[in-house]
């Protein structure tokens, strides 16, 4: 049964240099498990924890578009996905940390370098 549990992965992580110190970060969150990350009933009753996506910017970076902290209710099983993007102001080769997870799926961390 453990192979059926929800599993989150961040695929298609891309950093695009837009102009000077402006970068777009985009990714696709995918649930590769068979079961959804939450049930619709649990979401409707506000019982199920949401998937949390957070960015940790360095002191030299600023968010121009998007949110530092975002929540997603449900990713369907067997490949359910959600697209996310941010625009960050920062210097080339600086890094930021992204954390994605929930109590149902565990957490993953990604280090993103602006290039």
N, CA, C and O of each residue as an XYZ file, in Angstrom:
460
protein
N       0.822     -1.203      0.000
C       0.000      0.000      0.000
C       0.863      1.263      0.000
O       0.425      2.303     -0.493
N       2.076      1.192      0.542
C       2.922      2.391      0.628
C       3.279      2.947     -0.753
O       3.504      4.150     -0.886
N       3.334      2.102     -1.773
C       3.643      2.584     -3.125
C       2.490      3.412     -3.716
O       2.673      4.079     -4.735
N       1.322      3.376     -3.094
C       0.176      4.130     -3.592
C       0.074      5.534     -2.988
O      -0.687      6.369     -3.478
N       0.837      5.790     -1.931
C       0.750      7.084     -1.244
C       1.182      8.239     -2.154
O       1.950      8.032     -3.093
N       0.693      9.450     -1.881
C       1.084     10.589     -2.708
C       2.577     10.885     -2.563
O       3.143     10.783     -1.475
N       3.205     11.255     -3.688
C       4.615     11.640     -3.714
C       4.745     12.903     -4.563
O       4.357     12.925     -5.732
N       5.288     13.938     -3.964
C       5.428     15.210     -4.674
C       6.837     15.341     -5.234
O       7.818     15.004     -4.572
N       6.919     15.831     -6.453
C       8.209     16.155     -7.051
C       8.078     17.481     -7.781
O       7.017     17.812     -8.310
N       9.156     18.222     -7.803
C       9.199     19.485     -8.553
C       9.930     19.210     -9.857
O      11.146     19.021     -9.861
N       9.202     19.186    -10.953
C       9.825     18.928    -12.248
C       9.806     20.200    -13.086
O       9.120     21.170    -12.764
N      10.567     20.171    -14.155
C      10.645     21.301    -15.077
C      11.024     22.598    -14.365
O      10.510     23.664    -14.704
N      11.912     22.514    -13.391
C      12.384     23.720    -12.700
C      13.237     24.521    -13.674
O      14.261     24.036    -14.156
N      12.813     25.749    -13.962
C      13.510     26.596    -14.935
C      13.781     27.964    -14.337
O      12.958     28.506    -13.600
N      14.933     28.510    -14.658
C      15.262     29.888    -14.319
C      15.530     30.614    -15.626
O      16.426     30.235    -16.381
N      14.757     31.652    -15.893
C      14.920     32.436    -17.125
C      15.400     33.832    -16.769
O      14.815     34.509    -15.923
N      16.477     34.254    -17.429
C      16.960     35.623    -17.250
C      16.106     36.530    -18.131
O      16.112     36.395    -19.354
N      15.373     37.451    -17.513
C      14.462     38.318    -18.266
C      15.127     39.623    -18.683
O      15.033     40.033    -19.840
N      15.811     40.283    -17.722
C      16.433     41.570    -18.017
C      17.261     41.985    -16.814
O      16.806     41.847    -15.678
N      18.456     42.488    -17.038
C      19.350     42.925    -15.961
C      19.302     41.945    -14.780
O      19.760     40.810    -14.913
N      18.763     42.356    -13.640
C      18.706     41.515    -12.440
C      17.319     40.895    -12.229
O      16.925     40.631    -11.093
N      16.590     40.667    -13.305
C      15.231     40.143    -13.239
C      15.198     38.703    -13.773
O      15.631     38.437    -14.894
N      14.674     37.778    -12.949
C      14.643     36.356    -13.301
C      13.259     35.776    -13.034
O      12.606     36.117    -12.047
N      12.822     34.888    -13.938
C      11.581     34.153    -13.718
C      11.949     32.724    -13.309
O      12.736     32.055    -13.978
N      11.367     32.278    -12.205
C      11.541     30.907    -11.748
C      10.203     30.210    -11.937
O       9.174     30.697    -11.469
N      10.214     29.083    -12.616
C       8.965     28.341    -12.817
C       9.218     26.857    -12.585
O      10.324     26.355    -12.784
N       8.168     26.175    -12.161
C       8.261     24.739    -11.952
C       6.887     24.118    -12.047
O       5.868     24.801    -11.954
N       6.875     22.819    -12.233
C       5.650     22.041    -12.228
C       5.723     21.092    -11.041
O       6.652     20.291    -10.937
N       4.756     21.180    -10.156
C       4.659     20.232     -9.049
C       3.828     19.054     -9.530
O       2.736     19.238    -10.070
N       4.345     17.836     -9.335
C       3.676     16.636     -9.816
C       3.511     15.645     -8.668
O       4.433     15.428     -7.882
N       2.334     15.053     -8.586
C       2.081     13.973     -7.636
C       2.235     12.659     -8.402
O       1.360     12.287     -9.184
N       3.345     11.961     -8.178
C       3.594     10.713     -8.902
C       3.004      9.493     -8.185
O       3.095      8.376     -8.695
N       2.407      9.695     -7.020
C       1.738      8.597     -6.326
C       0.362      8.342     -6.908
O      -0.169      9.157     -7.662
N      -0.206      7.207     -6.551
C      -1.532      6.850     -7.065
C      -2.639      7.655     -6.382
O      -3.604      8.060     -7.030
N      -2.501      7.887     -5.080
C      -3.532      8.595     -4.313
C      -3.339     10.106     -4.395
O      -2.210     10.566     -4.565
N      -4.413     10.893     -4.280
C      -4.282     12.351     -4.261
C      -3.600     12.809     -2.965
O      -3.553     12.070     -1.982
N      -3.080     14.021     -2.981
C      -2.404     14.551     -1.790
C      -3.380     14.816     -0.654
O      -2.991     14.754      0.512
N      -4.620     15.107     -0.960
C      -5.696     15.310      0.019
C      -6.986     14.791     -0.595
O      -7.075     14.599     -1.808
N      -7.982     14.566      0.247
C      -9.292     14.195     -0.283
C     -10.135     15.450     -0.451
O      -9.934     16.441      0.250
N     -11.064     15.401     -1.369
C     -11.960     16.551     -1.577
C     -12.838     16.777     -0.342
O     -13.148     17.916      0.005
N     -13.232     15.693      0.312
C     -14.042     15.817      1.526
C     -13.243     16.497      2.638
O     -13.758     17.382      3.321
N     -12.001     16.090      2.818
C     -11.158     16.722      3.828
C     -10.925     18.199      3.544
O     -10.908     19.012      4.468
N     -10.747     18.552      2.276
C     -10.563     19.958      1.901
C     -11.826     20.755      2.169
O     -11.759     21.868      2.691
N     -12.987     20.191      1.814
C     -14.252     20.891      2.036
C     -14.491     21.126      3.527
O     -15.021     22.168      3.914
N     -14.105     20.168      4.359
C     -14.276     20.295      5.811
C     -13.117     21.038      6.481
O     -13.100     21.209      7.700
N     -12.163     21.472      5.680
C     -10.989     22.222      6.163
C     -10.196     21.424      7.187
O      -9.656     21.977      8.146
N     -10.133     20.107      6.968
C      -9.388     19.254      7.870
C      -8.020     18.892      7.299
O      -7.044     18.807      8.044
N      -7.938     18.680      5.999
C      -6.699     18.223      5.373
C      -5.687     19.353      5.249
O      -6.037     20.461      4.839
N      -4.429     19.077      5.602
C      -3.394     20.103      5.437
C      -3.072     20.306      3.960
O      -3.040     19.353      3.181
N      -2.840     21.545      3.592
C      -2.525     21.885      2.211
C      -1.036     21.673      1.945
O      -0.236     21.528      2.869
N      -0.691     21.660      0.674
C       0.716     21.605      0.278
C       1.266     23.020      0.391
O       0.678     23.963     -0.139
N       2.380     23.168      1.073
C       2.982     24.482      1.313
C       4.234     24.629      0.452
O       5.091     23.746      0.428
N       4.325     25.759     -0.255
C       5.487     26.078     -1.068
C       6.050     27.396     -0.544
O       5.355     28.412     -0.530
N       7.296     27.376     -0.120
C       7.888     28.603      0.419
C       9.225     28.887     -0.242
O       9.977     27.976     -0.587
N       9.503     30.174     -0.409
C      10.791     30.636     -0.936
C      11.547     31.341      0.176
O      10.968     32.130      0.923
N      12.829     31.062      0.287
C      13.698     31.780      1.208
C      14.671     32.601      0.368
O      15.631     32.071     -0.192
N      14.407     33.891      0.292
C      15.248     34.793     -0.484
C      16.426     35.263      0.361
O      16.328     35.345      1.586
N      17.538     35.570     -0.302
C      18.666     36.148      0.423
C      18.369     37.622      0.687
O      17.406     38.175      0.156
N      19.190     38.239      1.498
C      18.940     39.648      1.844
C      19.097     40.581      0.645
O      18.608     41.710      0.677
N      19.776     40.122     -0.418
C      19.969     40.947     -1.617
C      18.897     40.708     -2.674
O      18.931     41.325     -3.738
N      17.952     39.822     -2.395
C      16.935     39.479     -3.375
C      15.575     40.034     -2.966
O      15.299     40.280     -1.792
N      14.738     40.221     -3.986
C      13.402     40.761     -3.756
C      12.436     40.050     -4.694
O      12.796     39.706     -5.820
N      11.231     39.835     -4.237
C      10.210     39.197     -5.052
C       9.417     40.270     -5.782
O       8.796     41.121     -5.145
N       9.431     40.241     -7.120
C       8.713     41.224     -7.927
C       7.304     40.740     -8.270
O       6.394     41.551     -8.439
N       7.122     39.428     -8.373
C       5.804     38.861     -8.674
C       5.725     37.468     -8.063
O       6.716     36.739     -8.010
N       4.537     37.117     -7.606
C       4.341     35.836     -6.935
C       4.342     36.033     -5.432
O       4.440     37.159     -4.946
N       4.235     34.946     -4.702
C       4.174     35.011     -3.240
C       5.303     34.177     -2.646
O       5.659     33.127     -3.181
N       5.853     34.646     -1.553
C       6.899     33.914     -0.854
C       6.329     32.626     -0.264
O       7.031     31.619     -0.175
N       5.081     32.656      0.133
C       4.419     31.495      0.721
C       3.113     31.238     -0.029
O       2.252     32.115     -0.113
N       2.973     30.015     -0.578
C       1.764     29.642     -1.311
C       1.258     28.297     -0.802
O       2.026     27.495     -0.271
N      -0.036     28.059     -0.968
C      -0.639     26.794     -0.562
C      -1.461     26.239     -1.715
O      -2.118     26.986     -2.440
N      -1.418     24.926     -1.877
C      -2.215     24.232     -2.893
C      -3.081     23.210     -2.167
O      -2.585     22.448     -1.338
N      -4.372     23.194     -2.477
C      -5.304     22.286     -1.809
C      -5.030     20.828     -2.151
O      -4.758     20.024     -1.261
N      -5.100     20.483     -3.425
C      -5.032     19.081     -3.841
C      -4.234     18.949     -5.135
O      -4.358     19.758     -6.055
N      -3.407     17.899     -5.174
C      -2.845     17.422     -6.433
C      -3.411     16.015     -6.620
O      -3.179     15.130     -5.796
N      -4.143     15.821     -7.694
C      -4.719     14.496     -7.967
C      -3.611     13.458     -8.088
O      -2.460     13.798     -8.359
N      -3.961     12.207     -7.888
C      -2.999     11.125     -8.001
C      -2.660     10.806     -9.446
O      -3.293     11.308    -10.374
N      -1.649      9.964     -9.621
C      -1.245      9.476    -10.947
C      -0.904     10.605    -11.913
O      -1.359     10.606    -13.057
N      -0.115     11.551    -11.460
C       0.372     12.604    -12.352
C      -0.332     13.938    -12.250
O      -0.103     14.809    -13.088
N      -1.192     14.134    -11.241
C      -1.811     15.453    -11.060
C      -0.725     16.510    -10.889
O       0.282     16.258    -10.227
N      -0.915     17.675    -11.470
C       0.152     18.672    -11.435
C      -0.386     20.089    -11.275
O      -1.572     20.356    -11.465
N       0.520     20.977    -10.921
C       0.199     22.391    -10.782
C       1.436     23.202    -11.178
O       2.554     22.877    -10.778
N       1.225     24.258    -11.968
C       2.320     25.120    -12.430
C       2.444     26.323    -11.502
O       1.440     26.917    -11.109
N       3.676     26.678    -11.154
C       3.940     27.830    -10.301
C       5.046     28.661    -10.920
O       5.919     28.133    -11.609
N       5.009     29.984    -10.672
C       6.111     30.823    -11.144
C       6.246     32.072    -10.267
O       5.289     32.522     -9.637
N       7.456     32.609    -10.250
C       7.792     33.803     -9.494
C       8.732     34.642    -10.342
O       9.429     34.120    -11.212
N       8.749     35.935    -10.088
C       9.762     36.807    -10.686
C      10.566     37.389     -9.542
O      10.026     38.006     -8.624
N      11.886     37.175     -9.622
C      12.800     37.554     -8.547
C      13.795     38.578     -9.070
O      14.306     38.458    -10.183
N      14.058     39.584     -8.249
C      15.113     40.555     -8.528
C      16.330     40.126     -7.714
O      16.266     40.031     -6.488
N      17.425     39.873     -8.399
C      18.637     39.442     -7.707
C      19.807     39.425     -8.663
O      19.644     39.605     -9.870
N      20.980     39.209     -8.116
C      22.196     39.194     -8.924
C      22.473     37.797     -9.456
O      22.110     36.795     -8.840
N      23.124     37.753    -10.613
C      23.477     36.494    -11.251
C      24.298     35.634    -10.295
O      25.153     36.134     -9.563
N      24.023     34.337    -10.316
C      24.701     33.312     -9.515
C      24.346     33.335     -8.036
O      24.918     32.567     -7.263
N      23.420     34.190     -7.619
C      22.911     34.122     -6.244
C      21.935     32.959     -6.158
O      21.322     32.578     -7.155
N      21.795     32.401     -4.966
C      20.894     31.261     -4.768
C      19.749     31.611     -3.840
O      19.845     32.524     -3.020
N      18.679     30.877     -3.984
C      17.570     30.949     -3.044
C      17.119     29.522     -2.785
O      17.424     28.615     -3.559
N      16.391     29.330     -1.694
C      15.939     27.987     -1.328
C      14.428     27.904     -1.454
O      13.707     28.820     -1.061
N      13.961     26.795     -2.007
C      12.538     26.535     -2.166
C      12.219     25.257     -1.378
O      12.932     24.260     -1.488
N      11.145     25.296     -0.585
C      10.712     24.121      0.167
C       9.264     23.822     -0.192
O       8.414     24.712     -0.206
N       8.999     22.547     -0.484
C       7.665     22.111     -0.897
C       7.290     20.896     -0.053
O       8.083     19.965      0.087
N       6.083     20.906      0.507
C       5.676     19.712      1.236
C       4.415     19.881      2.051
O       3.830     20.961      2.131
N       4.014     18.762      2.660
C       2.866     18.717      3.559
C       3.053     17.508      4.463
O       3.883     16.647      4.172
N       2.293     17.426      5.562
C       2.386     16.247      6.422
C       2.029     14.939      5.697
O       2.503     13.871      6.083
N       1.211     15.018      4.666
C       0.804     13.819      3.929
C       1.876     13.336      2.958
O       1.910     12.152      2.622
N       2.755     14.233      2.498
C       3.694     13.876      1.437
C       5.156     13.976      1.847
O       6.034     13.484      1.138
N       5.425     14.605      2.980
C       6.806     14.899      3.329
C       7.253     16.171      2.619
O       6.462     16.799      1.914
N       8.500     16.549      2.798
C       9.008     17.797      2.211
C      10.205     17.528      1.315
O      10.975     16.590      1.520
N      10.330     18.390      0.315
C      11.534     18.386     -0.519
C      12.071     19.809     -0.554
O      11.305     20.769     -0.470
N      13.358     19.940     -0.676
C      13.996     21.245     -0.782
C      14.747     21.346     -2.091
O      15.328     20.367     -2.561
N      14.734     22.517     -2.673
C      15.448     22.777     -3.908
C      16.253     24.056     -3.739
O      15.731     25.069     -3.273
N      17.519     24.008     -4.116
C      18.319     25.229     -4.193
C      18.277     25.706     -5.632
O      18.512     24.934     -6.561
N      17.979     26.979     -5.809
C      17.814     27.551     -7.138
C      18.855     28.651     -7.302
O      18.956     29.551     -6.468
N      19.626     28.574     -8.378
C      20.636     29.579     -8.672
C      20.151     30.462     -9.815
O      19.711     29.958    -10.848
N      20.231     31.769     -9.634
C      19.816     32.715    -10.679
C      20.903     32.754    -11.754
O      22.043     33.124    -11.471
N      20.557     32.379    -12.973
C      21.506     32.394    -14.088
C      20.819     32.734    -15.382
O      21.465     32.792    -16.428
